[in-house]
Amino acid sequence: MQIVAKDLTYIYSEKSKSLAVRAVDGVTLTIDEGEFFGIVGRTGSGKSTFVQHLNGLIKVGKDKGSLKIGEFDLTDKDCDFMALRSKVGMVFQYPEAQLFAETVFDDVAFGLKNFYPELSPEETTERVKTALTLVGLNYEEVKEKSPFELSGGQKRRVAIAGVIVTRPEVLVLDEPAAGLDPVGKRDFIRLLKELHKTFVKTIIIVSHDMNLVSENCSRAVVFDKGKIALSGTPKEIFSDAKKVAELGLDLPVTAKLTNDLKDKGIIIDSDLTTDDFIQKYLRAVKDKGGAL
């Protein structure tokens, strides 16, 4: 499902001249099916408001542009938002805080029963089992447990299972690695990549973590004051250190190292992923006879 926004605008407290805030200001953006896409920007830049449009949590206002996701026209008053939300899953920051049911099974099954009430109990059980297995949990071990008895990492996985149980084609995650230690972050990103290989065709992450974006995203945009200030591959976005700093963002580690080496006359032309940077660096070392 391709996502196409044209001149999308959203104004908080629009009727109040003194309180009105143009959170999204004429954004035009296309996200192609199959992308692992990043949306970054400082707090208040409009990125979270934008993504809340993607499954209708915020509706497209009259004369506020257009938004189409696959066959869904979100400006159409007859748009089937229930069907849309089964196809576009939204995972908020600290999703484990949204757990509420008495058992893990009931928590994961909740959305599925709402979206697909026609499923038989056997089909529901199979979907829940598959979702929990996909996120790396043992179904038999956790299904009857209270989600509140689980570790923090397990809770987050249960929360993700509750979103992917409907098998969405698009998965939007707001600060997906927030609060995770390095090992937890690594495991969580590995999970997202596994989901991307299965039924989740497009993954969109909203993040302040520039390393996360440079390491995993094929393309990204930077929001600033409700507009898109930069767009392109991580390599293209982070090539202008001055502009990135002006937008209130830091550079990923590989971009910083690339700039430091460039100041020393050593050009490393990598895509800013760690693996590619190391390979290019070692090649430069070899070309220099083992001394840099």
C-alpha positions, -999 to 999 in steps of 0.1 A, spaced: 0 0 0 15 33 -11 10 63 11 5 96 -7 0 129 12 -5 161 -7 -6 195 10 -17 179 42 -23 204 69 -35 202 105 -41 231 129 -46 226 166 -72 250 181 -78 264 147 -108 286 158 -86 304 183 -64 331 168 -42 332 199 -39 295 205 -39 281 169 -9 260 161 -1 248 125 13 214 135 14 200 100 18 227 73 13 217 37 31 184 38 35 165 5 51 131 9 50 97 -8 61 65 11 63 35 -13 52 0 -4 81 -20 10 101 9 25 116 10 60 110 47 64 122 71 91 105 103 103 126 125 125 125 160 140 128 178 173 99 178 198 70 198 184 81 195 148 48 179 137 60 144 130 37 126 155 7 147 144 15 136 108 16 99 115 -16 100 136 -33 108 103 -21 75 88 -48 54 105 -74 80 111 -66 89 147 -66 124 134 -90 130 105 -80 150 74 -99 182 77 -119 199 50 -97 218 26 -66 205 45 -51 186 16 -54 149 8 -41 115 20 -44 82 3 -32 49 16 -36 21 -9 -72 19 -18 -82 41 11 -90 78 5 -89 94 39 -105 126 27 -136 106 17 -164 108 43 -173 72 35 -137 59 41 -139 26 60 -116 36 89 -122 2 107 -108 -16 76 -80 10 74 -69 4 110 -67 -33 104 -42 -26 76 -22 2 92 -10 -7 127 0 20 151 25 14 180 29 43 204 58 51 226 61 27 255 33 5 241 35 -18 272 17 10 291 -14 2 270 -17 -34 282 -50 -39 301 -64 -74 300 -62 -101 326 -43 -125 304 -18 -121 275 -41 -140 253 -70 -117 259 -48 -86 254 -35 -98 220 -69 -110 209 -87 -78 217 -81 -59 185 -85 -90 164 -120 -96 178 -129 -60 171 -117 -60 135 -126 -95 126 -156 -106 147 -164 -133 122 -134 -153 130 -140 -186 148 -125 -192 182 -101 -217 166 -90 -191 140 -86 -164 167 -64 -188 188 -42 -195 158 -38 -158 150 -29 -150 186 -4 -179 187 12 -168 155 15 -132 166 31 -142 199 55 -166 182 65 -139 157 75 -115 185 96 -142 201 74 -154 229 64 -189 238 26 -191 234 20 -219 258 42 -203 285 26 -168 284 -10 -171 271 -26 -175 305 -2 -151 324 -12 -116 334 7 -92 311 17 -73 342 37 -103 355 61 -101 325 94 -84 322 95 -50 305 108 -64 272 82 -91 272 54 -66 278 66 -46 248 65 -78 227 30 -86 238 19 -50 229 34 -54 195 17 -88 191 -16 -71 198 -10 -48 168 4 -73 143 -23 -99 151 -45 -82 125 -16 -87 100 -13 -50 90 5 -42 58 18 -9 73 33 -7 108 39 28 123 60 30 155 66 61 175 100 60 193 101 22 191 134 18 210 126 43 238 137 30 272 154 0 259 190 -9 268 214 -16 239 207 -53 239 170 -47 240 172 -22 212 192 -46 190 167 -74 196 137 -52 190 151 -39 157 158 -75 147 122 -83 154 110 -54 132 132 -66 104 117 -101 107 82 -87 105 93 -67 74 102 -99 57 68 -114 64 35 -97 61 44 -61 72 52 -46 39 60 -11 51 75 0 84 76 36 94 95 47 125 93 80 143 125 86 163 149 110 179 176 83 175 196 92 144 217 60 148 185 39 145 175 58 114 209 57 96 213 20 105 179 8 93 159 32 71 161 32 33 147 68 33 137 94 58 123 129 62 131 156 88 101 176 101 106 212 112 78 236 122 52 213 105 70 211 72 95 187 56 129 203 59 150 175 45 142 143 26 163 115 11 185 85 21 202 87 55 234 94 36 218 124 18 202 138 49 232 136 72 257 149 46 249 185 57 260 186 93 253 223 97 218 220 84 211 190 107 224 209 137 202 239 128 172 215 129 181 205 164 193 171 156 225 152 162 244 132 136 246 94 138 280 81 150 290 69 115 284 104 101 305 120 128 333 96 122 330 102 84 334 139 90 363 135 114 382 114 89 374 138 60 390 166 81 421 144 81 420 139 43 404 105 44 373 100 24 349 72 35 320 70 11 296 47 30 258 45 33 262 53 71 253 18 82 279 4 106 288 -26 85 293 -6 54 313 21 72 336 -5 87 342 -22 54 350 11 37 372 22 65 392 -11 64 396 -7 27 409 28 32 434 15 58 445 -11 33 449 14 5 470 36 28 493 6 35 478 -1 70 484 34 84 458 61 88 
